[in-house]
Amino acid sequence: MHDKPRTLESPDIASIASLIGDRARSKILMGLMTGRALTASELGRAAGVSKPTTSSHLSKLTGAGLVAVEDVGRHRYFRLANHEVGSVIENLVGLAHRLGAVHVDSGPADPAMRKSRVCYDHLAGELGVLVYDSLRQQGCVRGDGRELTLTDGGERFAEKLGVDLVSMRSRRRPLCLACLDWSVRRPHLAGALGAALLDRFFALRWAARQKGTRAVVFSAVGERALRAKFVYRA
């Protein structure tokens, strides 16, 4: 009697890649990289497709667990399912730029996006990399891989800045992650701490979101305060 061959299970990356690989769906996912929940109409305009086509794309994305939906009264709002999806999209953006796979849109390039922008829910761009480099140099975070460790000194630094570490640790999310920045080509800080720091920058009124884009605009006072706190000597 012969034993039946064992069935080996492996992650089906092809199905996820095909969902992200569609140009309209990729524009929908990029539209959600602001970290905000958007309606189907808003996402349809961002993707440049009709309402029925948008609905079809969103159905596939929600069915695959890439996008989450919430009903508020008569309206439905869509957002990225979690920070992991956001990290994958940001890393794909970086890969596309490194390989020269860039879709040319009409209109000027926005230098504000390169300086500071939202990467799902944390700060990216030149100022995001500055924050990461400073925390590494000050010994606040350490580690060689993607997942980093927050040191005792890092905890004291975060608390002085007003970050609620108890609330942050209660979330089912890695504390500190290195996320490769597509424009600077060096890591910025992601994870629960990265999100909490961006929230503090907004709460302290150092910066605000630029409406309709992923750009984060720091005031002159806010940028000086950021650079004073996050000193980095190259």
N, C-alpha and C positions, 0 to 999 in steps of 0.2 A: 504493500500500500504506500503510495507516494504522498508525501506531505504537500499540502497546497502552498503555492508560493505566497510569501508574506507581502502584504500591500504596504508600501512605504508612503507616508504622507509628507509633502513638502509644501512650503508657502507658495501660493499661486500669485507670484508677482506679475505675471502677464496680464491678469484680469485688472489689477490695480493700475498697471502702466497704461493699458488701453483706455481706461477711463480718464486718466490725467492727460493722456496724449492727444485727445481730441482738442482742436484749437479753441472752440467755443467753451468747452468745459474748463480748459486751462485758464481762460480769461475769467470765468466765474470764480474759480478757486483763487486766482490772483486778486480779484475784487474783494474777496473775503479775508485777505491777508491784513487788512486794517484792524482785524480783531473785533470789528463791529458786526452786528446782525443786520442783514439787508433783506429787502423784499425781493420777490421774483422779478418785479418790474425793474427795480434798480439793477439787478444782476443781468437781466436781459439787455438793458441799455449798455452796460459795461461790455457784454459779450458781442453786442451787435446782432442779436438774433431775435426772432419773433417770440411772442408770448407762448404759443404752443411748443415751440422748440425749447425754450427756456424751461418750461415745465417738464418736458421729457428728460432734459439733461439733469435737472435737480432731482427727479425721481431716481435716476441711476446713481447719482452721487450720494443721496441719502440712503438708498438701499445698500450701498457698499460700505456705509459707515464713515465716509469721508466728510460728509456734511450733516449737521444736525438741524432740525427744524423745530420752531416753537410757535404755537398759536396764541396770539394776544388779541382778544376780541375777534374782530372780523379779519384781522391781518395775520399773515404767516411770515415769520422772520427766519432767515437761514444764516448759519454761521459755520465755520470750520468745526469739525467734531471735537477736536482736542489739539493740544500743543504739538503732538507728534506729527499730525498732518501738516501743521504750519511749518515745522522744521523740515519736513520732506520737500515742501514746495520751495522754501527758501534755498535749500541745498540744490534743487534742480535749477533754480534761477542762476545760482553761482556756476554750476556746471555748464549751463547754456552759454554764459558769458565767456567762460574760459575756453570753450570749444568754438566760439564764434557763431553759435547758433542763435542769432539775434534777429527778431522780427522787427522790421523798421516801420514805425508809425509816423504819421505826419505830425509835425509840431516839434518844438525845441526840447532837447534833453533838460531835465530839471536838476540843477546842481543841489537843490535843497534835499532831494531824495538821497543823494550820495553823502551829504553831511550828516543827516539824522532822519531816521524813518522808523515806523513801526514794523517789526517782523513778528506778525501775529499779535503778541502782547508784550514784547520787550523791545528795547532800544537797539537799533542797528545803525549802520553807517559809520562815518568817521568818529563821531562822538560816542557811539556805542562801543567801538573798538578801544577808544581812549579809556572808557570806564573799565573794560575788561583788563587792559594792560596795566592800569593803575592798581586794580585789586590784586593782580598777580604780583606786581612789584612790591606792594605793601605787605604781602604775605597773608592777604585776607582769604584767598582761595588757592588751592594747590591741586596738582594732579596732572597726569600726562595724557589721559584719554579724553573722551567726550564728556564723561561725568566727572565733576570736580568735587572737592571737599571744602566746605566752609570752615575755616579755622576759628579758634577762640578769638583771635584778634579780629577776624572778619565779623564774628557775631557782635563784638563790641562796636565795630565801625557801623554796622547796619542799624543797631539799636540807637546809636547817637544820631543817625540820620532820620530816625522815626519809623523804621521798618518793624512791623509786628511779627517777630520770629515765631511766636507761639501759633498764631493764625496761619502763617506760611507753612509751618511744618505739619499742620493738621490736614493739608491737602494731599491727595494721592498723586504726587508729582515730584520728580527729581528736584532737589534743592538748587543745584548749580550745574549748568551745562555749557559747554563750549559749542557755539553755533558758528559755522564758517560764514563770514560776511562776503556777499557776492561782489560788492563794489571795492572794498578795501583788500579782499583776499586774505584776511586774517580773522581770527575768532572775535565774536562779541559774546556777551553773557546772556544766556537763555535760562530756562528753568524757573522755578518759583521765585528765586531771588531776583532774576532779571526782570520778571513781571512786576514784582513789588517795588523795585527801584524806579521803574518808569512811572508807576502810579504815584510815587513820592514826588518825582519831578513835576508831574502835573499838579499834585496837591500843593506843592510849594510855589506854584505858578512860575517856575523856571521856564516852562515850555508849554506849548499847546499844539494840538493836531491842526494841520492845515486842511480845511474842509475839502472833501472830495478826493483827497489823495492819501497816500501812506506817509507823507512827509510830517515830521515833527519839527516845529519852529521854536527855537530857544530865543528868548529876549536877550538883549545885551547883558542885562543884569544876571539873568538866569545862566547864560553861558559862562560868565565870569565865576559865578558861584559853583557851577559844575566843575570847572577847571581847577578851582581852589580846593575842592573836596577830593577830586580824583586827579591828583598830581601824577604825572608820568615823566620820567627822565630817560630818554632814549639812549 
